[in-house]
C-alpha cells in the first residue's frame, strides 16, 4: 500500500500548483485505469481488433 501512496504523491507533485481536487482525482483515476489495463493485458485478457470493432458497432448503433 505504501507504493500506491508514494505513486500518488509523485503524481500530485507533478501537477501545477493551481490544480483543483477534481484535477487530482481525474489524474489518479486515469493512472488506475491504465495500470488495470496493463495488468489485464499481461494476463492475456485482451480482445482482437475484430472483436473490438464488433463491440463498437453495437455501442454506436443503439
Secondary structure, DSSP 4 states (H G I P E B T S, - for coil): -HHHHHHHHHHHHHS-TT--HHHHHHHHHHHHHHHHHHHHHHTT----HHHHHHHHHHHHT-
